[in-house]
């Protein structure tokens, strides 16, 4: 299984200003570490700059504020997710569920995601940034899985592009919502047995004899 290349944070600096991948990585690492240690309310751009060993002006050339910085720090973690090619839709959904849950178990991912989601309840611009930087990007996994399953004959091709897009959105919401709730809200394990039961329910529906 190969990870997707890390996403480069949104460019907010002056036109033509060179970017340092090493500095960006250090800044995002420092942001996640600071969130775990300090929490959202105590995190400052100055603290991140100190931890990363860069000037505070360097941060502001790249990110206009704390919200944007933290979202990008979370987004690069989610960009590590990759859909394995296992030959069947059932196996691939199960593997994706387990991979997503494992990511959410990492303290830096769990703390950063919960922080930005909580803050986004009061900030419409932050909600939009979360959608564009994290949610919309990760929907690629649903689209990739659907394409593979259609090519294998496991799923039918859809004639209506708008309906296909709505269905992809719904599948993403169901998977992400269930795993986030199970892991971060209920604090219950997402193990192989749970992933199998969830996948069977997702693929067969409530009317299946299995239910």
KEKE-3310 file (N, C-alpha, C; in steps of 0.2 Angstrom, whole numbers, plus 5000, padded with zeros to 4 digits):
npx = (5004:5003:5007:4998:5007:5012:5002:5004:5004:4991:4996:5000:5009:5019:5019:5030:5039:5050:5047:5050:5051:5056:5055:5041:5036:5042:5035:5022:5023:5027:5015:5005:5011:5011:4997:4993:5000:4996:4983:4969:4965:4976:4986:4997:5003:5016:5021:5021:5030:5042:5044:5046:5057:5058:5055:5042:5036:5038:5029:5017:5018:5015:5003:4988:4983:4979:4969:4969:4982:4981:4972:4979:4989:4982:4977:4988:4990:4979:4981:4989:4982:4977:4969:4969:4973:4964:4957:4943:4928:4922:4933:4942:4935:4934:4948:4950:4942:4949:4961:4958:4953:4964:4973:4965:4968:4980:4988:4991:4983:4970:4968:4971:4961:4949:4950:4949:4937:4928:4931:4926:4912:4909:4913:4912:4920:4931:4925:4922:4935:4940:4932:4936:4950:4951:4939:4934:4946:4948:4937:4941:4945:4933:4928:4939:4938:4925:4926:4935:4927:4917:4923:4927:4915:4907:4899:4886:4887:4884:4872:4868:4877:4875:4868:4877:4887:4881:4878:4891:4895:4887:4891:4904:4901:4894:4904:4915:4908:4903:4915:4922:4913:4913:4926:4931:4920:4911:4922:4925:4933:4939:4940:4945:4933:4923:4924:4922:4908:4902:4905:4898:4885:4885:4886:4876:4864:4850:4840:4845:4846:4856:4855)
npy = (4994:5011:5027:5043:5057:5070:5083:5100:5114:5127:5140:5156:5166:5180:5183:5173:5171:5160:5143:5133:5116:5109:5118:5120:5107:5106:5116:5112:5100:5105:5112:5102:5095:5105:5107:5095:5096:5109:5112:5119:5133:5138:5138:5147:5157:5161:5152:5140:5145:5146:5132:5126:5132:5144:5161:5171:5179:5171:5161:5168:5173:5161:5156:5164:5164:5156:5146:5142:5137:5126:5118:5114:5107:5096:5091:5086:5074:5067:5065:5055:5043:5029:5020:5003:4990:4977:4968:4966:4974:4973:4969:4980:4991:4987:4987:5001:5007:5002:5008:5022:5023:5019:5030:5040:5037:5041:5053:5066:5067:5065:5075:5087:5086:5086:5098:5108:5105:5108:5122:5126:5126:5138:5146:5150:5152:5144:5131:5130:5129:5117:5109:5110:5107:5095:5087:5087:5083:5070:5063:5057:5044:5037:5039:5032:5019:5016:5016:5006:4995:4995:4992:4979:4974:4973:4984:4994:5004:5022:5032:5045:5059:5068:5062:5051:5059:5063:5051:5047:5057:5054:5041:5043:5052:5043:5033:5040:5047:5037:5031:5041:5044:5032:5031:5043:5049:5039:5032:5019:5003:5001:4988:4973:4965:4974:4982:4973:4970:4983:4985:4975:4979:4992:4988:4980:4984:4988:4980:4968:4950:4947:4957)
npz = (5000:4996:5001:4998:4990:5001:5005:4999:5009:5008:4998:5004:5004:4998:4980:4970:4981:4987:4993:5007:5009:5019:5030:5030:5034:5047:5053:5053:5059:5072:5075:5077:5088:5097:5099:5105:5117:5122:5119:5109:5114:5120:5111:5101:5087:5089:5098:5090:5080:5088:5092:5080:5075:5068:5061:5067:5057:5046:5047:5046:5033:5026:5032:5036:5049:5065:5063:5049:5049:5058:5051:5040:5045:5050:5038:5031:5037:5035:5021:5021:5020:5010:4997:4998:4985:4985:4978:4980:4984:4997:5005:5003:5008:5022:5025:5023:5033:5044:5043:5043:5056:5063:5060:5067:5080:5083:5094:5089:5078:5082:5092:5085:5075:5082:5088:5078:5072:5083:5084:5072:5073:5076:5067:5051:5040:5043:5043:5029:5025:5031:5024:5011:5012:5018:5019:5005:4998:5003:4998:4987:4989:4990:4977:4970:4975:4971:4957:4955:4959:4950:4938:4941:4941:4952:4956:4949:4934:4934:4927:4928:4932:4942:4952:4954:4960:4972:4978:4980:4989:5000:5004:5008:5019:5027:5030:5036:5046:5054:5058:5064:5075:5082:5086:5092:5099:5105:5110:5107:5102:5085:5078:5069:5068:5071:5060:5049:5052:5050:5037:5030:5033:5027:5014:5011:5017:5027:5025:5022:5024:5034:5043)
capx = (5000:5007:5004:4998:5011:5009:4999:5007:4999:4989:5001:4998:5014:5020:5020:5037:5043:5052:5044:5055:5047:5058:5052:5034:5035:5044:5030:5016:5024:5026:5008:5002:5014:5008:4990:4993:5002:4993:4976:4967:4964:4983:4991:4998:5008:5022:5023:5023:5037:5048:5045:5048:5064:5057:5053:5034:5034:5038:5022:5012:5019:5012:4996:4986:4981:4980:4964:4972:4988:4980:4968:4984:4992:4978:4976:4993:4989:4974:4983:4993:4977:4977:4965:4973:4970:4963:4953:4936:4925:4922:4940:4945:4931:4936:4954:4950:4940:4954:4967:4956:4953:4971:4975:4962:4970:4986:4986:4991:4978:4964:4968:4970:4954:4943:4950:4947:4929:4925:4931:4922:4905:4908:4917:4909:4926:4935:4921:4924:4942:4940:4929:4940:4957:4951:4934:4934:4951:4948:4932:4945:4946:4927:4928:4943:4935:4919:4929:4938:4922:4913:4928:4926:4908:4904:4894:4884:4889:4878:4870:4866:4883:4873:4866:4883:4891:4877:4879:4898:4895:4883:4895:4909:4898:4892:4910:4918:4904:4903:4922:4924:4909:4915:4933:4932:4914:4910:4928:4925:4938:4937:4944:4943:4926:4918:4925:4918:4901:4900:4906:4892:4879:4885:4886:4870:4859:4846:4835:4848:4845:4862:4853)
capy = (5000:5017:5033:5048:5062:5074:5089:5106:5119:5132:5146:5162:5171:5184:5180:5172:5169:5153:5139:5127:5110:5107:5123:5118:5101:5107:5120:5108:5095:5109:5114:5096:5094:5111:5106:5090:5099:5115:5113:5125:5139:5141:5138:5153:5157:5162:5146:5136:5147:5144:5125:5125:5136:5149:5167:5171:5181:5165:5158:5173:5173:5155:5155:5170:5163:5149:5141:5140:5133:5120:5114:5111:5102:5090:5089:5082:5068:5063:5064:5048:5038:5027:5014:4997:4986:4970:4963:4966:4980:4972:4969:4987:4995:4985:4990:5008:5009:5001:5013:5028:5022:5020:5037:5044:5035:5045:5059:5072:5068:5065:5081:5092:5086:5088:5105:5112:5104:5112:5129:5127:5127:5145:5150:5147:5152:5138:5125:5129:5127:5110:5105:5110:5105:5089:5082:5086:5079:5063:5059:5054:5037:5034:5038:5027:5013:5015:5015:4999:4990:4995:4989:4972:4971:4973:4990:4996:5011:5026:5036:5052:5061:5072:5057:5048:5063:5063:5045:5047:5061:5050:5035:5046:5054:5037:5030:5045:5049:5031:5029:5047:5044:5026:5032:5050:5051:5033:5029:5011:5001:4999:4982:4969:4962:4979:4984:4968:4971:4989:4985:4971:4983:4997:4986:4976:4988:4986:4975:4961:4944:4948:4962)
capz = (5000:4995:5003:4993:4992:5006:5002:5001:5012:5004:4998:5006:5004:4992:4974:4969:4987:4987:4999:5010:5011:5026:5035:5031:5038:5054:5056:5053:5065:5078:5076:5080:5095:5102:5100:5110:5123:5125:5117:5105:5117:5122:5105:5097:5081:5092:5101:5084:5077:5092:5092:5073:5074:5062:5063:5067:5051:5042:5048:5043:5025:5023:5034:5039:5056:5068:5060:5043:5050:5061:5046:5035:5049:5050:5031:5028:5040:5031:5015:5021:5019:5003:4997:4995:4980:4987:4973:4981:4987:5004:5008:5003:5013:5028:5026:5023:5039:5049:5042:5045:5063:5066:5060:5072:5087:5084:5098:5085:5073:5086:5095:5080:5072:5087:5090:5072:5072:5088:5083:5066:5075:5077:5061:5044:5035:5045:5040:5022:5024:5032:5018:5005:5013:5021:5017:4998:4996:5005:4994:4981:4991:4988:4970:4968:4977:4966:4950:4955:4960:4944:4934:4943:4940:4959:4957:4942:4932:4935:4921:4930:4935:4948:4956:4956:4965:4978:4981:4983:4996:5005:5006:5012:5025:5031:5033:5040:5052:5059:5061:5069:5081:5086:5089:5095:5103:5109:5112:5107:5097:5078:5077:5063:5069:5070:5053:5045:5053:5048:5030:5028:5034:5022:5007:5010:5019:5033:5023:5021:5030:5039:5048)
cpx = (5004:5004:5004:5004:5008:5007:5003:5002:4997:4994:4997:5003:5014:5021:5028:5041:5044:5049:5050:5050:5049:5055:5044:5032:5037:5038:5024:5017:5024:5019:5004:5004:5011:5001:4989:4995:4998:4985:4975:4968:4971:4988:4991:5003:5015:5025:5025:5029:5043:5049:5048:5055:5064:5055:5045:5032:5034:5031:5017:5012:5016:5005:4994:4984:4981:4975:4967:4978:4986:4976:4974:4988:4988:4977:4982:4993:4984:4976:4988:4988:4977:4973:4969:4969:4970:4959:4945:4934:4925:4928:4943:4941:4933:4943:4954:4947:4945:4959:4964:4956:4960:4974:4972:4964:4977:4985:4986:4986:4971:4963:4967:4963:4949:4944:4948:4939:4926:4925:4927:4915:4904:4911:4916:4915:4930:4931:4922:4931:4943:4937:4933:4947:4957:4946:4934:4940:4951:4942:4935:4945:4939:4926:4933:4940:4929:4921:4931:4932:4918:4917:4927:4919:4904:4898:4892:4887:4883:4878:4870:4872:4881:4872:4872:4887:4888:4878:4886:4899:4892:4888:4901:4907:4897:4899:4914:4915:4904:4910:4924:4920:4912:4922:4933:4926:4913:4916:4928:4930:4935:4942:4941:4936:4921:4919:4921:4910:4898:4900:4900:4886:4879:4884:4879:4864:4855:4841:4838:4847:4850:4859:4847)
cpy = (5006:5023:5038:5053:5067:5081:5095:5111:5124:5138:5152:5168:5175:5181:5179:5171:5162:5149:5134:5122:5108:5111:5121:5112:5102:5111:5116:5102:5099:5111:5108:5095:5099:5110:5100:5092:5104:5115:5119:5132:5142:5141:5144:5152:5157:5156:5141:5138:5145:5136:5123:5128:5141:5155:5167:5174:5176:5162:5162:5174:5167:5154:5162:5170:5156:5144:5138:5135:5126:5115:5111:5106:5096:5087:5084:5075:5064:5061:5057:5042:5036:5021:5008:4993:4979:4965:4963:4972:4979:4972:4976:4992:4994:4988:4997:5010:5008:5006:5020:5028:5023:5027:5041:5042:5038:5051:5065:5073:5069:5072:5087:5092:5088:5096:5110:5111:5108:5119:5130:5128:5134:5149:5147:5147:5146:5132:5124:5127:5120:5106:5105:5107:5098:5084:5081:5082:5071:5059:5056:5046:5034:5033:5033:5020:5011:5013:5008:4994:4990:4991:4981:4969:4971:4979:4991:5003:5015:5031:5043:5054:5065:5067:5053:5052:5063:5057:5044:5051:5057:5044:5038:5048:5048:5034:5034:5046:5043:5030:5035:5046:5038:5028:5038:5051:5045:5030:5022:5009:4999:4994:4978:4967:4968:4982:4980:4969:4977:4989:4981:4975:4989:4994:4982:4979:4985:4980:4968:4956:4945:4952:4958)
cpz = (5000:4997:4997:4995:4997:5003:5004:5004:5007:5004:4999:5006:4998:4986:4972:4975:4987:4994:5001:5012:5018:5031:5036:5035:5045:5057:5057:5059:5072:5080:5080:5087:5100:5104:5105:5117:5126:5124:5112:5108:5118:5116:5102:5092:5084:5095:5095:5081:5081:5092:5085:5071:5068:5065:5063:5060:5045:5042:5044:5035:5022:5025:5037:5046:5058:5065:5054:5044:5053:5056:5042:5039:5050:5043:5029:5031:5036:5024:5015:5019:5011:5003:4994:4990:4982:4983:4975:4985:4995:5008:5008:5007:5020:5030:5027:5030:5045:5049:5044:5053:5066:5066:5066:5079:5088:5088:5094:5081:5077:5089:5090:5077:5076:5088:5084:5071:5077:5087:5077:5067:5075:5072:5055:5039:5037:5043:5033:5021:5025:5027:5012:5006:5015:5018:5009:4995:4997:5001:4988:4983:4989:4981:4967:4969:4972:4959:4950:4955:4954:4939:4935:4942:4947:4960:4950:4940:4933:4929:4922:4934:4942:4953:4959:4961:4972:4982:4984:4989:5001:5008:5010:5019:5030:5034:5038:5046:5057:5062:5066:5075:5085:5089:5094:5100:5108:5113:5113:5102:5090:5077:5070:5063:5068:5062:5048:5046:5050:5040:5027:5028:5029:5015:5006:5012:5025:5031:5021:5026:5035:5045:5052)
residu = (UNK:UNK:UNK:UNK:UNK:UNK:UNK:UNK:UNK:UNK:UNK:UNK:UNK:UNK:UNK:UNK:UNK:UNK:UNK:UNK:UNK:UNK:UNK:UNK:UNK:UNK:UNK:UNK:UNK:UNK:UNK:UNK:UNK:UNK:UNK:UNK:UNK:UNK:UNK:UNK:UNK:UNK:UNK:UNK:UNK:UNK:UNK:UNK:UNK:UNK:UNK:UNK:UNK:UNK:UNK:UNK:UNK:UNK:UNK:UNK:UNK:UNK:UNK:UNK:UNK:UNK:UNK:UNK:UNK:UNK:UNK:UNK:UNK:UNK:UNK:UNK:UNK:UNK:UNK:UNK:UNK:UNK:UNK:UNK:UNK:UNK:UNK:UNK:UNK:UNK:UNK:UNK:UNK:UNK:UNK:UNK:UNK:UNK:UNK:UNK:UNK:UNK:UNK:UNK:UNK:UNK:UNK:UNK:UNK:UNK:UNK:UNK:UNK:UNK:UNK:UNK:UNK:UNK:UNK:UNK:UNK:UNK:UNK:UNK:UNK:UNK:UNK:UNK:UNK:UNK:UNK:UNK:UNK:UNK:UNK:UNK:UNK:UNK:UNK:UNK:UNK:UNK:UNK:UNK:UNK:UNK:UNK:UNK:UNK:UNK:UNK:UNK:UNK:UNK:UNK:UNK:UNK:UNK:UNK:UNK:UNK:UNK:UNK:UNK:UNK:UNK:UNK:UNK:UNK:UNK:UNK:UNK:UNK:UNK:UNK:UNK:UNK:UNK:UNK:UNK:UNK:UNK:UNK:UNK:UNK:UNK:UNK:UNK:UNK:UNK:UNK:UNK:UNK:UNK:UNK:UNK:UNK:UNK:UNK:UNK:UNK:UNK:UNK:UNK:UNK:UNK:UNK:UNK:UNK:UNK:UNK)
# end
